Amino acid sequence: MKSILKAIIALIMGAGVYGFAQTAAAHQPDSCAINHDHRSHNASYYDYYPKDNYYRAGPYRSKSRGHHNSRYGNGRGYDRRQSHRARSRVVNRETYRTRWNARITLVEEVYWTRSGRRQLVCSVVVRGYDAHQVPHRRLKRIAHRDCSPRARIQYL
C-alpha cells in the first residue's frame, strides 16, 4: 500500500515538474522599445522578435570590464577615470634563498587607487615547506634594505 502511494505521489510530482518546465520553456520575453542590443536582458530575445542591426553586428558583447574586447584593449583594469591605465605594475621582483626549505620573494608594485593616485607597495612573502622557520626579523631586514624608501611594506 505504501509503495503504491509513493508511486502515485512521485507520478504527480513528475507531472507537475514537467508542466512547469513546459510553461517556462514557452515563455516569450517581453517586447522592448529601447534602441539597444536586447540580448543584454534576455539571451533568446531575437528567437521571438525580428532581428535588428544589433543582432546583425555579431555575437553579444557583455559590458563587464574583465571579459570584452574593445578599443581599450581587453578591458582588464580599464576605468574611465583612470584613462586606460592598468591596475598595477611590478617595479621590482627579487627572490632570496634561505637555509631552510623556503624562499623569500620581494615584490614592489605601483598600484593606482580609485582616486587616480599612485601607491607604491612592497610585499615580502615567504613560501615553501619550512616557511614557518624563517624569522620575521630576516624579512624586516630584507624589506628595509631592498624596498624603496617611500613604499608601504606588507609582510604576507
TIVO-2410 file (N, C-alpha, C; in nm, 3 decimals):
# residues 156
REC num residu      c1      c2      c3 atome chaine
REC   1      M   0.082  -0.119   0.000     N      A
REC   1      M   0.000   0.000   0.000    CA      A
REC   1      M   0.086   0.125   0.000     C      A
REC   2      K   0.190   0.124   0.086     N      A
REC   2      K   0.276   0.240   0.093    CA      A
REC   2      K   0.352   0.261  -0.037     C      A
REC   3      S   0.393   0.154  -0.102     N      A
REC   3      S   0.467   0.166  -0.227    CA      A
REC   3      S   0.378   0.222  -0.337     C      A
REC   4      I   0.250   0.185  -0.340     N      A
REC   4      I   0.157   0.238  -0.440    CA      A
REC   4      I   0.135   0.387  -0.415     C      A
REC   5      L   0.121   0.424  -0.289     N      A
REC   5      L   0.102   0.565  -0.254    CA      A
REC   5      L   0.224   0.648  -0.292     C      A
REC   6      K   0.343   0.594  -0.267     N      A
REC   6      K   0.467   0.663  -0.306    CA      A
REC   6      K   0.478   0.677  -0.456     C      A
REC   7      A   0.436   0.576  -0.530     N      A
REC   7      A   0.442   0.581  -0.676    CA      A
REC   7      A   0.346   0.686  -0.730     C      A
REC   8      I   0.227   0.695  -0.671     N      A
REC   8      I   0.128   0.795  -0.715    CA      A
REC   8      I   0.179   0.936  -0.687     C      A
REC   9      I   0.237   0.957  -0.569     N      A
REC   9      I   0.293   1.089  -0.534    CA      A
REC   9      I   0.408   1.124  -0.627     C      A
REC  10      A   0.493   1.028  -0.658     N      A
REC  10      A   0.604   1.053  -0.750    CA      A
REC  10      A   0.553   1.088  -0.889     C      A
REC  11      L   0.445   1.020  -0.933     N      A
REC  11      L   0.386   1.048  -1.064    CA      A
REC  11      L   0.327   1.188  -1.068     C      A
REC  12      I   0.259   1.227  -0.964     N      A
REC  12      I   0.201   1.362  -0.957    CA      A
REC  12      I   0.311   1.468  -0.955     C      A
REC  13      M   0.416   1.445  -0.877     N      A
REC  13      M   0.528   1.540  -0.871    CA      A
REC  13      M   0.597   1.551  -1.006     C      A
REC  14      G   0.616   1.438  -1.073     N      A
REC  14      G   0.680   1.438  -1.205    CA      A
REC  14      G   0.597   1.514  -1.306     C      A
REC  15      A   0.466   1.494  -1.304     N      A
REC  15      A   0.378   1.565  -1.396    CA      A
REC  15      A   0.382   1.716  -1.368     C      A
REC  16      G   0.388   1.754  -1.242     N      A
REC  16      G   0.396   1.896  -1.207    CA      A
REC  16      G   0.526   1.960  -1.255     C      A
REC  17      V   0.636   1.890  -1.236     N      A
REC  17      V   0.765   1.941  -1.281    CA      A
REC  17      V   0.768   1.951  -1.433     C      A
REC  18      Y   0.711   1.851  -1.501     N      A
REC  18      Y   0.707   1.853  -1.648    CA      A
REC  18      Y   0.622   1.971  -1.698     C      A
REC  19      G   0.508   1.993  -1.636     N      A
REC  19      G   0.422   2.105  -1.675    CA      A
REC  19      G   0.488   2.239  -1.650     C      A
REC  20      F   0.556   2.252  -1.538     N      A
REC  20      F   0.627   2.376  -1.508    CA      A
REC  20      F   0.738   2.401  -1.608     C      A
REC  21      A   0.811   2.297  -1.646     N      A
REC  21      A   0.919   2.312  -1.744    CA      A
REC  21      A   0.864   2.353  -1.880     C      A
REC  22      Q   0.748   2.299  -1.918     N      A
REC  22      Q   0.688   2.335  -2.046    CA      A
REC  22      Q   0.643   2.480  -2.048     C      A
REC  23      T   0.584   2.527  -1.939     N      A
REC  23      T   0.540   2.667  -1.936    CA      A
REC  23      T   0.659   2.761  -1.931     C      A
REC  24      A   0.766   2.722  -1.863     N      A
REC  24      A   0.885   2.807  -1.857    CA      A
REC  24      A   0.955   2.813  -1.992     C      A
REC  25      A   0.953   2.701  -2.066     N      A
REC  25      A   1.018   2.699  -2.197    CA      A
REC  25      A   0.937   2.777  -2.300     C      A
REC  26      A   0.806   2.782  -2.284     N      A
REC  26      A   0.721   2.851  -2.380    CA      A
REC  26      A   0.707   3.000  -2.348     C      A
REC  27      H   0.768   3.046  -2.242     N      A
REC  27      H   0.755   3.187  -2.203    CA      A
REC  27      H   0.829   3.277  -2.302     C      A
REC  28      Q   0.756   3.368  -2.359     N      A
REC  28      Q   0.814   3.462  -2.456    CA      A
REC  28      Q   0.856   3.587  -2.380     C      A
REC  29      P   0.978   3.641  -2.408     N      A
REC  29      P   1.021   3.761  -2.338    CA      A
REC  29      P   0.936   3.881  -2.377     C      A
REC  30      D   0.929   3.978  -2.287     N      A
REC  30      D   0.852   4.099  -2.314    CA      A
REC  30      D   0.920   4.180  -2.423     C      A
REC  31      S   0.837   4.248  -2.502     N      A
REC  31      S   0.889   4.333  -2.608    CA      A
REC  31      S   0.954   4.457  -2.547     C      A
REC  32      C   1.060   4.507  -2.610     N      A
REC  32      C   1.134   4.622  -2.559    CA      A
REC  32      C   1.142   4.728  -2.669     C      A
REC  33      A   1.107   4.853  -2.637     N      A
REC  33      A   1.105   4.960  -2.737    CA      A
REC  33      A   1.234   5.041  -2.739     C      A
REC  34      I   1.326   5.014  -2.649     N      A
REC  34      I   1.452   5.089  -2.642    CA      A
REC  34      I   1.544   5.044  -2.754     C      A
REC  35      N   1.620   5.136  -2.811     N      A
REC  35      N   1.712   5.105  -2.920    CA      A
REC  35      N   1.846   5.060  -2.862     C      A
REC  36      H   1.860   4.929  -2.840     N      A
REC  36      H   1.984   4.872  -2.787    CA      A
REC  36      H   1.986   4.724  -2.818     C      A
REC  37      D   2.092   4.656  -2.783     N      A
REC  37      D   2.102   4.512  -2.805    CA      A
REC  37      D   2.020   4.442  -2.696     C      A
REC  38      H   1.912   4.379  -2.735     N      A
REC  38      H   1.819   4.321  -2.638    CA      A
REC  38      H   1.872   4.195  -2.572     C      A
REC  39      R   1.981   4.142  -2.623     N      A
REC  39      R   2.040   4.024  -2.559    CA      A
REC  39      R   2.099   4.057  -2.423     C      A
REC  40      S   2.111   4.187  -2.392     N      A
REC  40      S   2.163   4.224  -2.261    CA      A
REC  40      S   2.065   4.189  -2.150     C      A
REC  41      H   1.935   4.186  -2.180     N      A
REC  41      H   1.840   4.149  -2.075    CA      A
REC  41      H   1.771   4.015  -2.099     C      A
REC  42      N   1.786   3.958  -2.221     N      A
REC  42      N   1.733   3.826  -2.247    CA      A
REC  42      N   1.810   3.765  -2.363     C      A
REC  43      A   1.881   3.657  -2.338     N      A
REC  43      A   1.968   3.598  -2.439    CA      A
REC  43      A   1.891   3.544  -2.559     C      A
REC  44      S   1.767   3.504  -2.541     N      A
REC  44      S   1.690   3.447  -2.651    CA      A
REC  44      S   1.589   3.546  -2.708     C      A
REC  45      Y   1.610   3.674  -2.691     N      A
REC  45      Y   1.516   3.776  -2.737    CA      A
REC  45      Y   1.494   3.768  -2.887     C      A
REC  46      Y   1.599   3.751  -2.966     N      A
REC  46      Y   1.586   3.750  -3.111    CA      A
REC  46      Y   1.531   3.619  -3.165     C      A
REC  47      D   1.507   3.520  -3.080     N      A
REC  47      D   1.437   3.400  -3.123    CA      A
REC  47      D   1.287   3.426  -3.137     C      A
REC  48      Y   1.237   3.528  -3.067     N      A
REC  48      Y   1.095   3.558  -3.066    CA      A
REC  48      Y   1.059   3.684  -3.144     C      A
REC  49      Y   1.153   3.778  -3.158     N      A
REC  49      Y   1.126   3.905  -3.223    CA      A
REC  49      Y   1.218   3.924  -3.342     C      A
REC  50      P   1.183   4.015  -3.437     N      A
REC  50      P   1.267   4.032  -3.556    CA      A
REC  50      P   1.407   4.082  -3.522     C      A
REC  51      K   1.502   4.038  -3.601     N      A
REC  51      K   1.642   4.073  -3.578    CA      A
REC  51      K   1.668   4.215  -3.628     C      A
REC  52      D   1.746   4.291  -3.552     N      A
REC  52      D   1.776   4.429  -3.591    CA      A
REC  52      D   1.926   4.444  -3.614     C      A
REC  53      N   1.972   4.569  -3.623     N      A
REC  53      N   2.114   4.595  -3.653    CA      A
REC  53      N   2.207   4.543  -3.544     C      A
REC  54      Y   2.161   4.542  -3.421     N      A
REC  54      Y   2.247   4.494  -3.312    CA      A
REC  54      Y   2.273   4.344  -3.326     C      A
REC  55      Y   2.171   4.270  -3.368     N      A
REC  55      Y   2.188   4.126  -3.386    CA      A
REC  55      Y   2.282   4.097  -3.502     C      A
REC  56      R   2.269   4.174  -3.610     N      A
REC  56      R   2.350   4.151  -3.729    CA      A
REC  56      R   2.495   4.192  -3.709     C      A
REC  57      A   2.523   4.270  -3.606     N      A
REC  57      A   2.660   4.315  -3.581    CA      A
REC  57      A   2.749   4.203  -3.531     C      A
REC  58      G   2.691   4.093  -3.488     N      A
REC  58      G   2.771   3.981  -3.441    CA      A
REC  58      G   2.726   3.934  -3.304     C      A
REC  59      P   2.805   3.849  -3.240     N      A
REC  59      P   2.765   3.796  -3.110    CA      A
REC  59      P   2.760   3.905  -3.005     C      A
REC  60      Y   2.678   3.882  -2.905     N      A
REC  60      Y   2.659   3.981  -2.799    CA      A
REC  60      Y   2.787   4.001  -2.720     C      A
REC  61      R   2.822   4.126  -2.694     N      A
REC  61      R   2.940   4.160  -2.614    CA      A
REC  61      R   2.892   4.215  -2.482     C      A
REC  62      S   2.930   4.149  -2.374     N      A
REC  62      S   2.887   4.193  -2.242    CA      A
REC  62      S   2.960   4.320  -2.203     C      A
REC  63      K   2.903   4.392  -2.109     N      A
REC  63      K   2.960   4.519  -2.065    CA      A
REC  63      K   3.054   4.503  -1.946     C      A
REC  64      S   3.076   4.380  -1.898     N      A
REC  64      S   3.165   4.362  -1.783    CA      A
REC  64      S   3.309   4.394  -1.823     C      A
REC  65      R   3.382   4.452  -1.733     N      A
REC  65      R   3.515   4.502  -1.764    CA      A
REC  65      R   3.615   4.394  -1.796     C      A
REC  66      G   3.608   4.282  -1.733     N      A
REC  66      G   3.713   4.184  -1.748    CA      A
REC  66      G   3.701   4.088  -1.864     C      A
REC  67      H   3.593   4.095  -1.944     N      A
REC  67      H   3.572   3.991  -2.041    CA      A
REC  67      H   3.551   4.037  -2.184     C      A
REC  68      H   3.553   4.164  -2.214     N      A
REC  68      H   3.523   4.204  -2.351    CA      A
REC  68      H   3.642   4.269  -2.418     C      A
REC  69      N   3.646   4.255  -2.548     N      A
REC  69      N   3.749   4.320  -2.627    CA      A
REC  69      N   3.693   4.452  -2.678     C      A
REC  70      S   3.770   4.555  -2.669     N      A
REC  70      S   3.725   4.685  -2.717    CA      A
REC  70      S   3.846   4.764  -2.762     C      A
REC  71      R   3.824   4.887  -2.795     N      A
REC  71      R   3.937   4.968  -2.841    CA      A
REC  71      R   4.034   5.001  -2.729     C      A
REC  72      Y   3.999   4.969  -2.606     N      A
REC  72      Y   4.086   4.995  -2.491    CA      A
REC  72      Y   4.168   4.873  -2.453     C      A
REC  73      G   4.178   4.775  -2.539     N      A
REC  73      G   4.249   4.652  -2.504    CA      A
REC  73      G   4.148   4.547  -2.468     C      A
REC  74      N   4.183   4.458  -2.379     N      A
REC  74      N   4.090   4.352  -2.343    CA      A
REC  74      N   4.000   4.390  -2.226     C      A
REC  75      G   4.006   4.513  -2.180     N      A
REC  75      G   3.916   4.557  -2.076    CA      A
REC  75      G   3.968   4.536  -1.935     C      A
REC  76      R   4.078   4.468  -1.917     N      A
REC  76      R   4.128   4.442  -1.782    CA      A
REC  76      R   4.183   4.569  -1.722     C      A
REC  77      G   4.128   4.609  -1.611     N      A
REC  77      G   4.179   4.725  -1.539    CA      A
REC  77      G   4.139   4.858  -1.600     C      A
REC  78      Y   4.051   4.859  -1.698     N      A
REC  78      Y   4.014   4.985  -1.759    CA      A
REC  78      Y   3.905   5.052  -1.678     C      A
REC  79      D   3.923   5.177  -1.655     N      A
REC  79      D   3.822   5.257  -1.588    CA      A
REC  79      D   3.830   5.396  -1.648     C      A
REC  80      R   3.717   5.458  -1.677     N      A
REC  80      R   3.719   5.589  -1.742    CA      A
REC  80      R   3.798   5.692  -1.664     C      A
REC  81      R   3.789   5.688  -1.532     N      A
REC  81      R   3.860   5.786  -1.451    CA      A
REC  81      R   4.010   5.766  -1.454     C      A
REC  82      Q   4.056   5.645  -1.486     N      A
REC  82      Q   4.198   5.617  -1.481    CA      A
REC  82      Q   4.264   5.625  -1.617     C      A
REC  83      S   4.190   5.662  -1.718     N      A
REC  83      S   4.241   5.684  -1.854    CA      A
REC  83      S   4.330   5.570  -1.903     C      A
REC  84      H   4.274   5.453  -1.913     N      A
REC  84      H   4.334   5.337  -1.979    CA      A
REC  84      H   4.458   5.280  -1.909     C      A
REC  85      R   4.478   5.306  -1.782     N      A
REC  85      R   4.595   5.250  -1.713    CA      A
REC  85      R   4.561   5.114  -1.654     C      A
REC  86      A   4.662   5.033  -1.642     N      A
REC  86      A   4.644   4.904  -1.576    CA      A
REC  86      A   4.628   4.928  -1.426     C      A
REC  87      R   4.579   4.830  -1.355     N      A
REC  87      R   4.558   4.843  -1.211    CA      A
REC  87      R   4.690   4.847  -1.134     C      A
REC  88      S   4.788   4.771  -1.179     N      A
REC  88      S   4.916   4.770  -1.109    CA      A
REC  88      S   5.028   4.738  -1.207     C      A
REC  89      R   5.149   4.768  -1.163     N      A
REC  89      R   5.267   4.740  -1.245    CA      A
REC  89      R   5.379   4.700  -1.151     C      A
REC  90      V   5.446   4.588  -1.182     N      A
REC  90      V   5.556   4.541  -1.098    CA      A
REC  90      V   5.680   4.621  -1.131     C      A
REC  91      V   5.741   4.679  -1.028     N      A
REC  91      V   5.861   4.760  -1.045    CA      A
REC  91      V   5.986   4.679  -1.014     C      A
REC  92      N   5.980   4.598  -0.912     N      A
REC  92      N   6.096   4.522  -0.868    CA      A
REC  92      N   6.050   4.386  -0.815     C      A
REC  93      R   6.120   4.279  -0.855     N      A
REC  93      R   6.089   4.147  -0.804    CA      A
REC  93      R   6.221   4.075  -0.779     C      A
REC  94      E   6.239   4.028  -0.656     N      A
REC  94      E   6.362   3.956  -0.620    CA      A
REC  94      E   6.326   3.835  -0.537     C      A
REC  95      T   6.407   3.731  -0.549     N      A
REC  95      T   6.387   3.609  -0.473    CA      A
REC  95      T   6.515   3.579  -0.396     C      A
REC  96      Y   6.499   3.546  -0.268     N      A
REC  96      Y   6.613   3.516  -0.181    CA      A
REC  96      Y   6.600   3.373  -0.131     C      A
REC  97      R   6.710   3.302  -0.134     N      A
REC  97      R   6.713   3.167  -0.080    CA      A
REC  97      R   6.738   3.173   0.070     C      A
REC  98      T   6.692   3.073   0.138     N      A
REC  98      T   6.716   3.062   0.281    CA      A
REC  98      T   6.787   2.930   0.308     C      A
REC  99      R   6.833   2.912   0.430     N      A
REC  99      R   6.899   2.785   0.461    CA      A
REC  99      R   6.797   2.676   0.489     C      A
REC 100      W   6.669   2.714   0.500     N      A
REC 100      W   6.562   2.615   0.516    CA      A
REC 100      W   6.503   2.585   0.379     C      A
REC 101      N   6.408   2.499   0.375     N      A
REC 101      N   6.339   2.466   0.251    CA      A
REC 101      N   6.228   2.569   0.227     C      A
REC 102      A   6.272   2.692   0.203     N      A
REC 102      A   6.179   2.803   0.181    CA      A
REC 102      A   6.251   2.911   0.101     C      A
REC 103      R   6.175   3.001   0.044     N      A
REC 103      R   6.235   3.115  -0.027    CA      A
REC 103      R   6.155   3.240   0.007     C      A
REC 104      I   6.224   3.353   0.004     N      A
REC 104      I   6.162   3.482   0.034    CA      A
REC 104      I   6.150   3.556  -0.099     C      A
REC 105      T   6.032   3.605  -0.128     N      A
REC 105      T   6.008   3.680  -0.251    CA      A
REC 105      T   5.968   3.822  -0.214     C      A
REC 106      L   6.037   3.917  -0.276     N      A
REC 106      L   6.007   4.058  -0.255    CA      A
REC 106      L   5.950   4.112  -0.387     C      A
REC 107      V   5.831   4.168  -0.382     N      A
REC 107      V   5.766   4.224  -0.500    CA      A
REC 107      V   5.729   4.368  -0.469     C      A
REC 108      E   5.777   4.459  -0.553     N      A
REC 108      E   5.745   4.600  -0.537    CA      A
REC 108      E   5.656   4.641  -0.654     C      A
REC 109      E   5.537   4.693  -0.623     N      A
REC 109      E   5.438   4.726  -0.726    CA      A
REC 109      E   5.387   4.867  -0.708     C      A
REC 110      V   5.346   4.925  -0.820     N      A
REC 110      V   5.278   5.054  -0.818    CA      A
REC 110      V   5.131   5.025  -0.845     C      A
REC 111      Y   5.045   5.062  -0.750     N      A
REC 111      Y   4.901   5.047  -0.765    CA      A
REC 111      Y   4.839   5.182  -0.793     C      A
REC 112      W   4.737   5.183  -0.878     N      A
REC 112      W   4.659   5.305  -0.896    CA      A
REC 112      W   4.534   5.290  -0.812     C      A
REC 113      T   4.512   5.385  -0.724     N      A
REC 113      T   4.396   5.380  -0.636    CA      A
REC 113      T   4.272   5.427  -0.711     C      A
REC 114      R   4.158   5.419  -0.646     N      A
REC 114      R   4.034   5.461  -0.709    CA      A
REC 114      R   4.032   5.610  -0.738     C      A
REC 115      S   4.103   5.687  -0.660     N      A
REC 115      S   4.105   5.832  -0.683    CA      A
REC 115      S   4.205   5.871  -0.790     C      A
REC 116      G   4.278   5.774  -0.846     N      A
REC 116      G   4.373   5.803  -0.953    CA      A
REC 116      G   4.515   5.826  -0.906     C      A
REC 117      R   4.539   5.816  -0.776     N      A
REC 117      R   4.675   5.836  -0.723    CA      A
REC 117      R   4.752   5.706  -0.731     C      A
REC 118      R   4.884   5.718  -0.737     N      A
REC 118      R   4.970   5.600  -0.737    CA      A
REC 118      R   5.012   5.568  -0.595     C      A
REC 119      Q   5.021   5.441  -0.566     N      A
REC 119      Q   5.065   5.397  -0.435    CA      A
REC 119      Q   5.170   5.288  -0.455     C      A
REC 120      L   5.285   5.305  -0.393     N      A
REC 120      L   5.395   5.209  -0.404    CA      A
REC 120      L   5.387   5.113  -0.286     C      A
REC 121      V   5.377   4.983  -0.317     N      A
REC 121      V   5.363   4.881  -0.214    CA      A
REC 121      V   5.471   4.777  -0.233     C      A
REC 122      C   5.540   4.743  -0.126     N      A
REC 122      C   5.645   4.642  -0.128    CA      A
REC 122      C   5.597   4.523  -0.044     C      A
REC 123      S   5.579   4.409  -0.108     N      A
REC 123      S   5.530   4.289  -0.040    CA      A
REC 123      S   5.644   4.191  -0.021     C      A
REC 124      V   5.654   4.136   0.099     N      A
REC 124      V   5.754   4.036   0.129    CA      A
REC 124      V   5.680   3.908   0.167     C      A
REC 125      V   5.706   3.802   0.091     N      A
REC 125      V   5.633   3.677   0.107    CA      A
REC 125      V   5.731   3.563   0.130     C      A
REC 126      V   5.698   3.475   0.224     N      A
REC 126      V   5.779   3.355   0.247    CA      A
REC 126      V   5.698   3.236   0.201     C      A
REC 127      R   5.755   3.154   0.112     N      A
REC 127      R   5.687   3.036   0.060    CA      A
REC 127      R   5.778   2.915   0.075     C      A
REC 128      G   5.717   2.801   0.089     N      A
REC 128      G   5.793   2.678   0.096    CA      A
REC 128      G   5.752   2.594   0.216     C      A
REC 129      Y   5.808   2.474   0.222     N      A
REC 129      Y   5.772   2.378   0.326    CA      A
REC 129      Y   5.810   2.429   0.465     C      A
REC 130      D   5.927   2.492   0.477     N      A
REC 130      D   5.974   2.541   0.607    CA      A
REC 130      D   5.958   2.691   0.621     C      A
REC 131      A   5.852   2.748   0.566     N      A
REC 131      A   5.831   2.893   0.572    CA      A
REC 131      A   5.818   2.942   0.716     C      A
REC 132      H   5.766   2.858   0.801     N      A
REC 132      H   5.750   2.898   0.941    CA      A
REC 132      H   5.884   2.909   1.015     C      A
REC 133      Q   5.991   2.853   0.958     N      A
REC 133      Q   6.123   2.859   1.022    CA      A
REC 133      Q   6.192   2.994   0.999     C      A
REC 134      V   6.155   3.066   0.895     N      A
REC 134      V   6.222   3.191   0.862    CA      A
REC 134      V   6.178   3.297   0.963     C      A
REC 135      P   6.274   3.360   1.033     N      A
REC 135      P   6.235   3.460   1.134    CA      A
REC 135      P   6.184   3.588   1.069     C      A
REC 136      H   6.090   3.652   1.136     N      A
REC 136      H   6.032   3.777   1.088    CA      A
REC 136      H   6.138   3.888   1.079     C      A
REC 137      R   6.235   3.878   1.165     N      A
REC 137      R   6.345   3.976   1.165    CA      A
REC 137      R   6.420   3.975   1.031     C      A
REC 138      R   6.437   3.856   0.972     N      A
REC 138      R   6.502   3.845   0.842    CA      A
REC 138      R   6.420   3.914   0.734     C      A
REC 139      L   6.288   3.899   0.740     N      A
REC 139      L   6.200   3.965   0.644    CA      A
REC 139      L   6.210   4.117   0.657     C      A
REC 140      K   6.214   4.165   0.781     N      A
REC 140      K   6.225   4.310   0.803    CA      A
REC 140      K   6.355   4.364   0.747     C      A
REC 141      R   6.463   4.293   0.767     N      A
REC 141      R   6.593   4.339   0.716    CA      A
REC 141      R   6.592   4.347   0.563     C      A
REC 142      I   6.540   4.245   0.499     N      A
REC 142      I   6.533   4.245   0.352    CA      A
REC 142      I   6.445   4.359   0.303     C      A
REC 143      A   6.331   4.379   0.369     N      A
REC 143      A   6.239   4.484   0.326    CA      A
REC 143      A   6.301   4.622   0.341     C      A
REC 144      H   6.365   4.648   0.453     N      A
REC 144      H   6.424   4.781   0.475    CA      A
REC 144      H   6.547   4.803   0.388     C      A
REC 145      R   6.612   4.695   0.348     N      A
REC 145      R   6.731   4.709   0.264    CA      A
REC 145      R   6.694   4.726   0.117     C      A
REC 146      D   6.593   4.651   0.067     N      A
REC 146      D   6.569   4.646  -0.076    CA      A
REC 146      D   6.441   4.713  -0.125     C      A
REC 147      C   6.352   4.754  -0.037     N      A
REC 147      C   6.232   4.825  -0.081    CA      A
REC 147      C   6.263   4.974  -0.094     C      A
REC 148      S   6.187   5.042  -0.177     N      A
REC 148      S   6.203   5.186  -0.190    CA      A
REC 148      S   6.169   5.256  -0.059     C      A
REC 149      P   6.233   5.369  -0.031     N      A
REC 149      P   6.209   5.434   0.097    CA      A
REC 149      P   6.065   5.482   0.115     C      A
REC 150      R   5.998   5.520   0.008     N      A
REC 150      R   5.861   5.572   0.020    CA      A
REC 150      R   5.755   5.462   0.008     C      A
REC 151      A   5.795   5.336  -0.008     N      A
REC 151      A   5.699   5.227  -0.028    CA      A
REC 151      A   5.637   5.184   0.104     C      A
REC 152      R   5.512   5.145   0.094     N      A
REC 152      R   5.443   5.085   0.209    CA      A
REC 152      R   5.482   4.938   0.210     C      A
REC 153      I   5.526   4.886   0.323     N      A
REC 153      I   5.574   4.749   0.334    CA      A
REC 153      I   5.465   4.662   0.393     C      A
REC 154      Q   5.441   4.547   0.329     N      A
REC 154      Q   5.348   4.449   0.385    CA      A
REC 154      Q   5.414   4.312   0.385     C      A
REC 155      Y   5.397   4.242   0.496     N      A
REC 155      Y   5.452   4.108   0.512    CA      A
REC 155      Y   5.338   4.008   0.497     C      A
REC 156      L   5.348   3.922   0.398     N      A
REC 156      L   5.241   3.825   0.374    CA      A
REC 156      L   5.284   3.684   0.407     C      A
***
